[in-house]
Amino acid sequence: MQDLFDLSGEAQAGTESLAEGALVLHGFAVKQATALLAAIAEVGAVAPFRRMVTPGGYEMSVAMTNCGTAGWVTDRKGYRYARLDPESGKPWPALPPPLLALADAAAVMAGYVGFVPDACLVNRYEPGARLSLHQDRDEADYRHPIVSVSLGLPATFQFGGLKRSDPVKKVPLRHGDVVVWGGPSRLVHHGVLTLKDGEHPATGRCRFNLTMRKAL
């Protein structure tokens, strides 16, 4: 799978260390963007994007869907992974091969060998959408990393610490950038600042984020 991706010195020159166990791979997914966006469209046709509700009753500004064995959901009952789409009662679409290949290659680049995700949360940001600081704690085993892919409009990623009050780095992310974090950084707080308006030739007035995880 890795021969589909640029693992040359040029790609490595585009890496940025955020913390121990956490890297930004700038432009890593640019060549695969068309295939990734096609996969997103296929997933969305089966499991449409929706704005989920938090346990506190607030509608999220980010529209979401899932693919894989399990999908991340939130409602008044809480945050969790579910094997069935609560809207259709059917299994989530399978993880498309381009996503699995990218997850493997990006994880290897960051030093995590053998990562095979079973869940991918697909977020669609429109201007004004944001994601507040949070930890990814709903997975069964924190030994596995998280691979996060940015497509479309640029965004500012926030990468903090294990405490919500820890200092936060603001990291500009552009089309094709991939962030991988695990190990000592697996439970850091992270989020996305409010998306600014704009137009991207590949996605129009929105940004897609693919977050691949080992959930079960």
TIKE-734084 format. One record per residue: residue in one letter; residue number from 1; x, y, z of N, C-alpha, C, O, CB in turn. Coordinates in steps of 0.05 Angstrom, whole numbers. Glycine has a CB too. Layout:
('A', NUM, (X, Y, Z), (X, Y, Z), (X, Y, Z), (X, Y, Z), (X, Y, Z));
...
end
This chain:
('M', 1, (16, -24, 0), (0, 0, 0), (17, 25, 0), (9, 46, -12), (-18, 0, 24));
('Q', 2, (40, 24, 13), (56, 48, 17), (67, 60, -9), (74, 83, -9), (78, 43, 36));
('D', 3, (69, 43, -31), (79, 54, -55), (60, 73, -68), (66, 86, -88), (87, 32, -74));
('L', 4, (35, 75, -58), (16, 94, -68), (21, 122, -57), (9, 141, -67), (-13, 85, -61));
('F', 5, (38, 124, -38), (42, 149, -24), (71, 158, -26), (89, 142, -30), (34, 147, 5));
('D', 6, (75, 184, -24), (102, 195, -26), (116, 193, 0), (111, 208, 19), (101, 225, -36));
('L', 7, (134, 174, 2), (149, 170, 27), (178, 179, 23), (196, 171, 38), (148, 140, 35));
('S', 8, (183, 196, 3), (210, 206, -3), (219, 227, 17), (204, 235, 34), (211, 217, -31));
('G', 9, (244, 235, 14), (254, 256, 31), (239, 282, 29), (236, 297, 48), (283, 262, 25));
('E', 10, (228, 287, 5), (212, 311, 1), (187, 311, 19), (181, 332, 31), (203, 314, -29));
('A', 11, (174, 288, 21), (150, 286, 38), (158, 290, 68), (145, 303, 83), (136, 259, 35));
('Q', 12, (181, 278, 75), (190, 280, 103), (196, 309, 110), (193, 317, 133), (213, 262, 108));
('A', 13, (206, 324, 90), (212, 352, 96), (187, 368, 103), (188, 389, 114), (226, 365, 71));
('G', 14, (164, 356, 96), (139, 369, 103), (126, 360, 129), (103, 367, 134), (119, 365, 80));
('T', 15, (141, 346, 145), (131, 337, 171), (136, 358, 192), (156, 372, 192), (143, 310, 179));
('E', 16, (118, 359, 211), (120, 378, 233), (113, 364, 259), (91, 352, 261), (101, 403, 229));
('S', 17, (131, 365, 278), (126, 352, 304), (109, 370, 322), (116, 394, 325), (152, 345, 318));
('L', 18, (87, 359, 333), (70, 375, 351), (77, 369, 380), (76, 386, 397), (40, 368, 346));
('A', 19, (84, 344, 385), (91, 334, 412), (101, 306, 409), (102, 295, 387), (66, 335, 432));
('E', 20, (110, 294, 431), (119, 266, 429), (97, 248, 420), (76, 247, 432), (130, 257, 456));
('G', 21, (101, 235, 397), (81, 217, 386), (61, 230, 368), (42, 217, 359), (66, 204, 409));
('A', 22, (65, 255, 361), (45, 270, 345), (59, 285, 322), (78, 300, 327), (29, 289, 362));
('L', 23, (50, 280, 297), (62, 293, 274), (41, 304, 255), (19, 293, 254), (80, 273, 259));
('V', 24, (48, 326, 242), (32, 335, 219), (48, 327, 194), (71, 334, 191), (27, 366, 220));
('L', 25, (34, 314, 175), (46, 306, 150), (34, 325, 128), (13, 319, 117), (41, 276, 143));
('H', 26, (48, 347, 123), (37, 367, 106), (36, 357, 77), (56, 347, 66), (54, 393, 107));
('G', 27, (12, 359, 65), (9, 351, 37), (9, 322, 31), (10, 313, 8), (29, 364, 20));
('F', 28, (9, 305, 52), (13, 276, 49), (-10, 263, 32), (-5, 244, 18), (14, 263, 76));
('A', 29, (-34, 274, 34), (-56, 262, 20), (-65, 277, -5), (-87, 271, -16), (-80, 259, 39));
('V', 30, (-49, 296, -14), (-58, 312, -37), (-63, 295, -62), (-83, 298, -76), (-36, 333, -44));
('K', 31, (-44, 277, -68), (-47, 260, -92), (-71, 241, -91), (-81, 232, -111), (-22, 244, -96));
('Q', 32, (-80, 235, -67), (-103, 217, -63), (-129, 232, -59), (-150, 219, -55), (-97, 198, -40));
('A', 33, (-128, 258, -60), (-152, 274, -52), (-177, 267, -69), (-199, 265, -58), (-146, 303, -54));
('T', 34, (-173, 264, -95), (-196, 258, -112), (-209, 232, -105), (-233, 230, -103), (-187, 257, -142));
('A', 35, (-193, 211, -100), (-203, 185, -92), (-216, 187, -64), (-237, 174, -60), (-181, 164, -92));
('L', 36, (-205, 202, -46), (-216, 205, -19), (-243, 219, -20), (-262, 211, -6), (-197, 220, -1));
('L', 37, (-245, 240, -36), (-270, 255, -38), (-292, 238, -51), (-315, 240, -44), (-266, 281, -54));
('A', 38, (-284, 221, -71), (-303, 203, -83), (-313, 183, -63), (-337, 176, -62), (-291, 189, -107));
('A', 39, (-295, 173, -46), (-303, 155, -25), (-322, 168, -5), (-342, 155, 4), (-279, 144, -10));
('I', 40, (-317, 193, 2), (-335, 208, 20), (-363, 210, 8), (-383, 206, 22), (-324, 236, 26));
('A', 41, (-364, 216, -18), (-390, 218, -31), (-405, 192, -30), (-430, 191, -26), (-387, 227, -60));
('E', 42, (-391, 169, -34), (-404, 143, -33), (-414, 137, -5), (-437, 127, -2), (-384, 121, -42));
('V', 43, (-399, 144, 15), (-408, 139, 43), (-432, 156, 49), (-451, 147, 61), (-385, 145, 63));
('G', 44, (-431, 182, 41), (-453, 200, 47), (-479, 193, 33), (-500, 199, 42), (-445, 228, 39));
('A', 45, (-477, 179, 10), (-501, 170, -5), (-515, 148, 11), (-540, 146, 9), (-493, 161, -33));
('V', 46, (-500, 132, 26), (-512, 110, 41), (-520, 119, 69), (-541, 112, 79), (-492, 86, 42));
('A', 47, (-502, 134, 82), (-506, 144, 109), (-504, 175, 108), (-482, 185, 112), (-486, 132, 130));
('P', 48, (-526, 189, 103), (-524, 218, 99), (-512, 233, 122), (-515, 225, 145), (-552, 229, 93));
('F', 49, (-499, 255, 116), (-489, 273, 137), (-512, 283, 153), (-534, 288, 143), (-473, 296, 125));
('R', 50, (-507, 287, 179), (-527, 298, 197), (-513, 313, 220), (-490, 308, 226), (-545, 275, 209));
('R', 51, (-528, 332, 232), (-517, 347, 255), (-528, 333, 280), (-552, 335, 286), (-525, 377, 254));
('M', 52, (-510, 320, 294), (-518, 305, 318), (-522, 323, 342), (-513, 346, 342), (-498, 283, 324));
('V', 53, (-535, 313, 362), (-542, 328, 386), (-524, 318, 409), (-522, 293, 412), (-572, 326, 393));
('T', 54, (-513, 336, 424), (-497, 328, 447), (-515, 318, 470), (-539, 323, 470), (-479, 352, 456));
('P', 55, (-503, 305, 490), (-519, 297, 513), (-532, 320, 527), (-553, 317, 540), (-501, 282, 533));
('G', 56, (-521, 344, 524), (-533, 368, 536), (-555, 380, 520), (-568, 399, 529), (-512, 388, 541));
('G', 57, (-560, 368, 496), (-583, 378, 480), (-575, 398, 459), (-593, 410, 446), (-603, 389, 497));
('Y', 58, (-549, 403, 455), (-541, 423, 435), (-535, 410, 408), (-522, 389, 407), (-516, 438, 445));
('E', 59, (-545, 422, 387), (-539, 411, 360), (-511, 420, 352), (-503, 443, 354), (-560, 422, 339));
('M', 60, (-495, 401, 342), (-467, 407, 334), (-467, 423, 308), (-484, 419, 291), (-451, 381, 331));
('S', 61, (-448, 440, 306), (-446, 457, 281), (-433, 441, 258), (-436, 449, 235), (-430, 482, 287));
('V', 62, (-419, 419, 265), (-406, 403, 245), (-425, 380, 237), (-436, 366, 254), (-380, 392, 255));
('A', 63, (-429, 376, 211), (-445, 353, 201), (-427, 328, 200), (-404, 330, 192), (-458, 360, 173));
('M', 64, (-438, 306, 208), (-422, 281, 210), (-436, 257, 197), (-460, 256, 195), (-417, 276, 239));
('T', 65, (-419, 238, 189), (-427, 211, 183), (-404, 192, 189), (-383, 201, 198), (-436, 209, 153));
('N', 66, (-407, 167, 185), (-387, 147, 192), (-385, 125, 171), (-404, 120, 155), (-393, 135, 219));
('C', 67, (-362, 112, 171), (-359, 87, 156), (-341, 68, 173), (-325, 78, 188), (-348, 91, 128));
('G', 68, (-344, 42, 169), (-329, 23, 184), (-347, 4, 200), (-371, 5, 197), (-310, 37, 202));
('T', 69, (-335, -12, 216), (-350, -31, 232), (-367, -17, 253), (-389, -27, 259), (-331, -51, 246));
('A', 70, (-357, 6, 263), (-372, 21, 282), (-371, 51, 275), (-352, 59, 261), (-361, 17, 311));
('G', 71, (-391, 66, 284), (-391, 94, 278), (-395, 110, 304), (-409, 101, 322), (-413, 101, 259));
('W', 72, (-382, 133, 306), (-384, 149, 330), (-410, 165, 329), (-416, 177, 308), (-360, 168, 333));
('V', 73, (-426, 164, 350), (-451, 179, 351), (-454, 193, 378), (-441, 185, 398), (-475, 160, 347));
('T', 74, (-470, 213, 378), (-477, 227, 403), (-507, 235, 402), (-517, 243, 381), (-460, 253, 406));
('D', 75, (-520, 232, 425), (-548, 241, 428), (-552, 246, 458), (-533, 247, 473), (-568, 219, 416));
('R', 76, (-577, 248, 466), (-582, 254, 494), (-573, 232, 512), (-571, 235, 537), (-612, 260, 498));
('K', 77, (-568, 208, 501), (-559, 185, 517), (-529, 185, 522), (-520, 171, 540), (-567, 159, 503));
('G', 78, (-514, 201, 506), (-486, 202, 511), (-469, 198, 485), (-480, 193, 464), (-477, 182, 531));
('Y', 79, (-443, 198, 489), (-424, 193, 467), (-417, 164, 467), (-413, 151, 488), (-398, 211, 470));
('R', 80, (-415, 152, 443), (-409, 124, 441), (-404, 115, 412), (-408, 131, 393), (-432, 107, 453));
('Y', 81, (-395, 91, 409), (-393, 78, 383), (-417, 59, 379), (-425, 45, 398), (-366, 63, 379));
('A', 82, (-428, 59, 355), (-451, 42, 350), (-446, 27, 324), (-436, 38, 304), (-477, 58, 348));
('R', 83, (-452, 1, 323), (-448, -14, 299), (-469, -8, 278), (-464, -13, 254), (-450, -44, 306));
('L', 84, (-492, 3, 286), (-513, 9, 267), (-518, 39, 266), (-516, 53, 286), (-540, -5, 275));
('D', 85, (-524, 49, 242), (-531, 77, 239), (-558, 81, 252), (-578, 69, 245), (-532, 85, 208));
('P', 86, (-560, 99, 273), (-585, 102, 287), (-608, 113, 270), (-631, 110, 277), (-581, 120, 311));
('E', 87, (-601, 126, 248), (-622, 137, 230), (-634, 116, 212), (-658, 117, 206), (-611, 160, 214));
('S', 88, (-618, 97, 203), (-628, 77, 184), (-632, 49, 197), (-647, 33, 187), (-609, 74, 161));
('G', 89, (-618, 45, 219), (-618, 18, 232), (-602, -2, 217), (-603, -26, 224), (-647, 9, 233));
('K', 90, (-586, 7, 198), (-569, -11, 182), (-539, -7, 189), (-532, 14, 201), (-574, -7, 152));
('P', 91, (-523, -27, 183), (-494, -23, 188), (-483, 1, 172), (-493, 8, 151), (-478, -48, 180));
('W', 92, (-463, 14, 183), (-449, 36, 169), (-436, 25, 144), (-429, 1, 143), (-429, 50, 188));
('P', 93, (-432, 42, 124), (-417, 32, 100), (-389, 23, 108), (-377, 32, 128), (-415, 55, 80));
('A', 94, (-378, 4, 93), (-351, -6, 99), (-331, 16, 94), (-335, 34, 78), (-345, -31, 81));
('L', 95, (-308, 13, 107), (-286, 32, 103), (-275, 29, 75), (-266, 7, 68), (-263, 28, 124));
('P', 96, (-276, 49, 58), (-266, 47, 30), (-236, 41, 29), (-221, 51, 46), (-273, 72, 15));
('P', 97, (-227, 26, 10), (-198, 19, 8), (-180, 43, 8), (-158, 42, 20), (-194, 3, -17));
('P', 98, (-187, 66, -6), (-168, 88, -5), (-163, 99, 23), (-141, 109, 29), (-179, 111, -23));
('L', 99, (-184, 98, 40), (-180, 108, 67), (-163, 89, 83), (-146, 98, 99), (-207, 110, 81));
('L', 100, (-166, 63, 80), (-150, 43, 94), (-120, 46, 85), (-102, 44, 102), (-160, 15, 89));
('A', 101, (-116, 50, 59), (-89, 52, 50), (-75, 77, 61), (-52, 76, 69), (-88, 53, 19));
('L', 102, (-90, 99, 61), (-79, 124, 72), (-73, 121, 102), (-52, 130, 111), (-98, 147, 67));
('A', 103, (-91, 109, 117), (-87, 106, 146), (-62, 90, 151), (-46, 97, 169), (-111, 92, 158));
('D', 104, (-58, 69, 136), (-34, 52, 139), (-8, 68, 134), (10, 68, 150), (-35, 27, 121));
('A', 105, (-8, 82, 111), (16, 96, 103), (23, 119, 121), (46, 123, 128), (13, 106, 75));
('A', 106, (2, 134, 130), (7, 157, 148), (16, 147, 175), (34, 159, 187), (-18, 174, 150));
('A', 107, (4, 126, 185), (12, 115, 211), (41, 106, 211), (56, 111, 230), (-7, 92, 220));
('V', 108, (49, 92, 189), (76, 83, 187), (95, 106, 186), (116, 106, 200), (80, 66, 161));
('M', 109, (89, 127, 171), (106, 151, 170), (110, 163, 198), (131, 173, 204), (93, 172, 152));
('A', 110, (89, 161, 215), (91, 172, 242), (103, 153, 262), (105, 159, 286), (64, 181, 251));
('G', 111, (109, 128, 253), (122, 109, 271), (103, 89, 283), (111, 74, 302), (135, 123, 293));
('Y', 112, (78, 87, 273), (59, 68, 283), (54, 47, 262), (39, 51, 243), (32, 82, 291));
('V', 113, (66, 24, 266), (64, 2, 246), (41, -16, 254), (36, -22, 277), (90, -14, 245));
('G', 114, (26, -25, 233), (4, -44, 238), (-22, -32, 246), (-40, -46, 255), (13, -63, 259));
('F', 115, (-25, -6, 241), (-51, 7, 248), (-72, 0, 227), (-68, 5, 204), (-47, 38, 250));
('V', 116, (-94, -12, 236), (-116, -19, 219), (-142, -8, 231), (-152, -21, 250), (-118, -50, 214));
('P', 117, (-152, 15, 222), (-176, 26, 235), (-201, 10, 229), (-203, -3, 208), (-180, 55, 225));
('D', 118, (-219, 11, 247), (-245, -2, 242), (-268, 19, 243), (-291, 12, 241), (-251, -24, 264));
('A', 119, (-260, 44, 245), (-280, 66, 245), (-268, 91, 233), (-245, 97, 238), (-291, 71, 274));
('C', 120, (-285, 105, 218), (-277, 131, 207), (-300, 151, 211), (-321, 147, 200), (-268, 129, 177));
('L', 121, (-295, 171, 227), (-314, 193, 230), (-309, 213, 208), (-287, 223, 206), (-313, 206, 259));
('V', 122, (-329, 220, 192), (-326, 239, 171), (-341, 265, 179), (-365, 265, 183), (-338, 228, 144));
('N', 123, (-326, 286, 182), (-337, 312, 190), (-338, 331, 166), (-319, 332, 150), (-321, 325, 213));
('R', 124, (-360, 345, 163), (-363, 365, 142), (-367, 392, 155), (-387, 397, 168), (-387, 359, 123));
('Y', 125, (-347, 409, 152), (-347, 436, 163), (-356, 456, 142), (-346, 456, 119), (-319, 444, 174));
('E', 126, (-375, 473, 148), (-383, 495, 131), (-375, 520, 146), (-371, 519, 170), (-413, 495, 125));
('P', 127, (-373, 543, 132), (-364, 568, 146), (-380, 573, 171), (-405, 572, 171), (-367, 592, 127));
('G', 128, (-366, 578, 193), (-379, 583, 219), (-379, 558, 237), (-384, 561, 261), (-407, 591, 215));
('A', 129, (-373, 535, 226), (-372, 510, 242), (-346, 509, 257), (-326, 519, 248), (-376, 485, 224));
('R', 130, (-347, 496, 280), (-323, 493, 297), (-326, 467, 313), (-347, 456, 315), (-318, 518, 315));
('L', 131, (-304, 459, 325), (-304, 436, 343), (-288, 443, 368), (-264, 448, 366), (-292, 410, 329));
('S', 132, (-301, 444, 390), (-289, 453, 415), (-268, 432, 425), (-268, 409, 416), (-309, 458, 437));
('L', 133, (-250, 441, 442), (-230, 423, 453), (-242, 399, 466), (-261, 401, 482), (-212, 438, 473));
('H', 134, (-231, 376, 460), (-242, 351, 471), (-220, 329, 469), (-200, 333, 456), (-268, 342, 456));
('Q', 135, (-225, 308, 483), (-208, 284, 481), (-223, 262, 468), (-247, 259, 471), (-198, 275, 510));
('D', 136, (-209, 245, 452), (-221, 221, 441), (-218, 198, 461), (-197, 186, 462), (-209, 214, 413));
('R', 137, (-239, 193, 476), (-238, 174, 498), (-257, 151, 495), (-259, 134, 513), (-242, 188, 524));
('D', 138, (-272, 150, 473), (-293, 129, 471), (-283, 103, 458), (-298, 84, 456), (-315, 140, 454));
('E', 139, (-257, 103, 451), (-246, 79, 439), (-238, 58, 461), (-233, 66, 484), (-221, 86, 422));
('A', 140, (-238, 33, 454), (-233, 12, 473), (-204, 10, 482), (-198, 1, 504), (-242, -15, 462));
('D', 141, (-185, 17, 464), (-157, 13, 469), (-141, 37, 460), (-140, 43, 436), (-147, -13, 455));
('Y', 142, (-129, 52, 478), (-115, 76, 472), (-87, 71, 461), (-72, 90, 455), (-113, 94, 496));
('R', 143, (-79, 46, 457), (-53, 41, 446), (-51, 47, 416), (-29, 49, 405), (-45, 12, 451));
('H', 144, (-74, 50, 403), (-74, 55, 375), (-75, 85, 369), (-88, 100, 384), (-98, 41, 362));
('P', 145, (-62, 94, 348), (-62, 123, 342), (-87, 132, 328), (-105, 115, 322), (-38, 129, 324));
('I', 146, (-89, 157, 323), (-111, 169, 308), (-99, 182, 283), (-78, 195, 285), (-127, 190, 325));
('V', 147, (-111, 178, 260), (-102, 190, 235), (-124, 208, 225), (-147, 199, 220), (-95, 168, 214));
('S', 148, (-118, 233, 222), (-137, 254, 215), (-129, 268, 189), (-107, 278, 187), (-141, 274, 238));
('V', 149, (-147, 268, 169), (-141, 279, 142), (-158, 303, 137), (-182, 303, 142), (-146, 257, 121));
('S', 150, (-145, 325, 127), (-159, 349, 120), (-162, 352, 90), (-143, 348, 75), (-145, 374, 132));
('L', 151, (-186, 358, 81), (-192, 362, 53), (-209, 387, 49), (-229, 391, 63), (-206, 337, 40));
('G', 152, (-201, 404, 30), (-218, 428, 24), (-207, 453, 37), (-183, 457, 38), (-246, 423, 33));
('L', 153, (-225, 469, 47), (-218, 495, 59), (-198, 492, 81), (-198, 473, 96), (-242, 509, 69));
('P', 154, (-179, 511, 84), (-160, 511, 106), (-174, 515, 133), (-195, 527, 135), (-138, 532, 102));
('A', 155, (-161, 504, 153), (-172, 506, 180), (-149, 509, 200), (-126, 503, 194), (-190, 482, 187));
('T', 156, (-156, 518, 224), (-136, 520, 246), (-142, 498, 266), (-163, 498, 280), (-137, 548, 259));
('F', 157, (-124, 479, 268), (-126, 457, 287), (-114, 465, 313), (-93, 477, 314), (-112, 431, 275));
('Q', 158, (-128, 458, 335), (-118, 464, 362), (-108, 438, 374), (-122, 418, 375), (-140, 477, 379));
('F', 159, (-83, 439, 384), (-71, 415, 396), (-60, 423, 423), (-41, 437, 425), (-49, 403, 378));
('G', 160, (-73, 413, 444), (-66, 420, 471), (-51, 399, 487), (-32, 387, 477), (-91, 428, 486));
('G', 161, (-60, 394, 511), (-47, 375, 528), (-67, 356, 541), (-91, 355, 533), (-32, 389, 550));
('L', 162, (-58, 341, 561), (-75, 322, 574), (-96, 335, 591), (-117, 324, 597), (-59, 302, 591));
('K', 163, (-90, 360, 600), (-110, 376, 615), (-122, 397, 596), (-109, 408, 579), (-97, 390, 640));
('R', 164, (-148, 402, 600), (-161, 422, 583), (-148, 449, 586), (-149, 465, 567), (-190, 423, 590));
('S', 165, (-137, 455, 610), (-125, 481, 615), (-96, 483, 605), (-85, 505, 607), (-125, 486, 645));
('D', 166, (-85, 462, 593), (-57, 463, 583), (-56, 482, 559), (-76, 486, 545), (-48, 435, 575));
('P', 167, (-32, 493, 554), (-28, 510, 531), (-36, 496, 505), (-33, 472, 502), (1, 520, 529));
('V', 168, (-46, 511, 486), (-56, 500, 461), (-40, 511, 437), (-36, 535, 435), (-86, 506, 457));
('K', 169, (-30, 493, 420), (-17, 501, 395), (-39, 505, 374), (-57, 489, 371), (4, 481, 386));
('K', 170, (-36, 526, 358), (-53, 531, 335), (-38, 523, 310), (-18, 535, 303), (-63, 561, 334));
('V', 171, (-49, 503, 296), (-35, 491, 273), (-51, 495, 248), (-73, 484, 245), (-29, 461, 278));
('P', 172, (-41, 511, 229), (-56, 514, 203), (-55, 488, 187), (-34, 476, 184), (-43, 537, 186));
('L', 173, (-79, 479, 179), (-81, 455, 162), (-93, 462, 135), (-113, 477, 134), (-98, 434, 177));
('R', 174, (-81, 451, 114), (-91, 456, 87), (-98, 430, 74), (-95, 408, 85), (-69, 471, 71));
('H', 175, (-109, 432, 50), (-118, 410, 34), (-96, 389, 32), (-75, 394, 22), (-127, 419, 6));
('G', 176, (-102, 365, 41), (-83, 342, 39), (-66, 338, 63), (-50, 319, 63), (-66, 346, 16));
('D', 177, (-67, 356, 83), (-51, 352, 107), (-63, 329, 124), (-87, 325, 125), (-50, 378, 124));
('V', 178, (-45, 314, 137), (-53, 292, 154), (-40, 295, 181), (-16, 301, 183), (-45, 264, 141));
('V', 179, (-55, 292, 202), (-45, 293, 230), (-47, 265, 242), (-68, 253, 240), (-60, 315, 247));
('V', 180, (-25, 256, 254), (-25, 230, 267), (-16, 234, 296), (5, 246, 301), (-7, 209, 252));
('W', 181, (-32, 224, 315), (-23, 226, 342), (-30, 201, 358), (-51, 188, 353), (-36, 251, 356));
('G', 182, (-12, 193, 376), (-16, 169, 392), (5, 168, 414), (18, 189, 420), (-14, 144, 374));
('G', 183, (9, 145, 426), (29, 143, 448), (24, 163, 470), (1, 165, 480), (57, 146, 437));
('P', 184, (44, 178, 478), (41, 198, 500), (21, 220, 493), (10, 233, 511), (67, 210, 506));
('S', 185, (15, 224, 467), (-3, 245, 458), (-31, 235, 452), (-48, 251, 444), (8, 259, 434));
('R', 186, (-36, 210, 457), (-61, 198, 448), (-86, 212, 460), (-106, 214, 447), (-62, 168, 456));
('L', 187, (-84, 221, 485), (-108, 233, 498), (-106, 263, 501), (-119, 275, 519), (-111, 220, 525));
('V', 188, (-91, 276, 484), (-89, 305, 486), (-116, 317, 477), (-131, 306, 461), (-66, 316, 468));
('H', 189, (-122, 341, 488), (-145, 356, 480), (-139, 369, 452), (-117, 378, 447), (-152, 378, 501));
('H', 190, (-159, 369, 435), (-155, 380, 408), (-182, 390, 398), (-203, 382, 408), (-143, 358, 389));
('G', 191, (-181, 406, 378), (-206, 418, 367), (-199, 433, 342), (-177, 434, 332), (-220, 435, 387));
('V', 192, (-220, 447, 331), (-217, 462, 306), (-231, 489, 311), (-254, 491, 319), (-229, 448, 282));
('L', 193, (-216, 511, 305), (-227, 538, 308), (-248, 542, 286), (-249, 528, 266), (-206, 559, 306));
('T', 194, (-265, 562, 290), (-287, 568, 271), (-277, 570, 243), (-258, 585, 237), (-301, 594, 280));
('L', 195, (-289, 556, 225), (-280, 555, 197), (-288, 581, 183), (-310, 591, 185), (-293, 532, 182));
('K', 196, (-268, 593, 170), (-273, 618, 155), (-285, 612, 128), (-281, 591, 117), (-246, 634, 152));
('D', 197, (-299, 631, 118), (-312, 628, 92), (-291, 628, 70), (-270, 640, 72), (-333, 651, 87));
('G', 198, (-297, 614, 48), (-279, 613, 26), (-289, 593, 5), (-311, 582, 8), (-251, 605, 35));
('E', 199, (-273, 589, -15), (-281, 571, -37), (-256, 554, -44), (-235, 565, -50), (-291, 587, -62));
('H', 200, (-260, 528, -44), (-238, 510, -51), (-246, 495, -77), (-268, 486, -79), (-231, 490, -28));
('P', 201, (-227, 493, -96), (-234, 480, -122), (-243, 451, -119), (-258, 441, -137), (-211, 482, -140));
('A', 202, (-235, 438, -98), (-242, 409, -96), (-268, 405, -80), (-282, 385, -84), (-219, 394, -82));
('T', 203, (-274, 423, -61), (-297, 419, -43), (-316, 442, -42), (-337, 439, -28), (-286, 413, -16));
('G', 204, (-311, 464, -55), (-329, 487, -53), (-326, 501, -26), (-304, 505, -17), (-358, 478, -57));
('R', 205, (-348, 509, -14), (-348, 524, 10), (-349, 506, 35), (-365, 510, 53), (-372, 544, 11));
('C', 206, (-332, 486, 35), (-332, 468, 59), (-305, 454, 62), (-288, 455, 44), (-355, 447, 57));
('R', 207, (-302, 442, 85), (-278, 426, 91), (-288, 399, 101), (-307, 397, 117), (-260, 440, 113));
('F', 208, (-274, 378, 92), (-280, 351, 102), (-256, 342, 119), (-233, 348, 113), (-284, 331, 79));
('N', 209, (-262, 328, 140), (-242, 316, 158), (-248, 287, 162), (-270, 280, 170), (-241, 331, 185));
('L', 210, (-229, 270, 156), (-231, 241, 160), (-215, 234, 185), (-191, 238, 185), (-222, 225, 135));
('T', 211, (-228, 223, 205), (-213, 216, 229), (-216, 185, 233), (-237, 175, 240), (-225, 231, 255));
('M', 212, (-194, 171, 228), (-194, 142, 228), (-183, 132, 255), (-162, 141, 264), (-178, 131, 205));
('R', 213, (-197, 112, 266), (-191, 103, 293), (-195, 73, 295), (-209, 61, 279), (-208, 117, 314));
('K', 214, (-182, 61, 315), (-189, 33, 323), (-207, 36, 346), (-199, 42, 369), (-162, 16, 330));
('A', 215, (-233, 31, 342), (-254, 37, 362), (-260, 14, 380), (-264, 17, 404), (-279, 47, 349));
('L', 216, (-262, -10, 368), (-272, -33, 383), (-250, -52, 393), (-255, -72, 405), (-291, -49, 365));
end
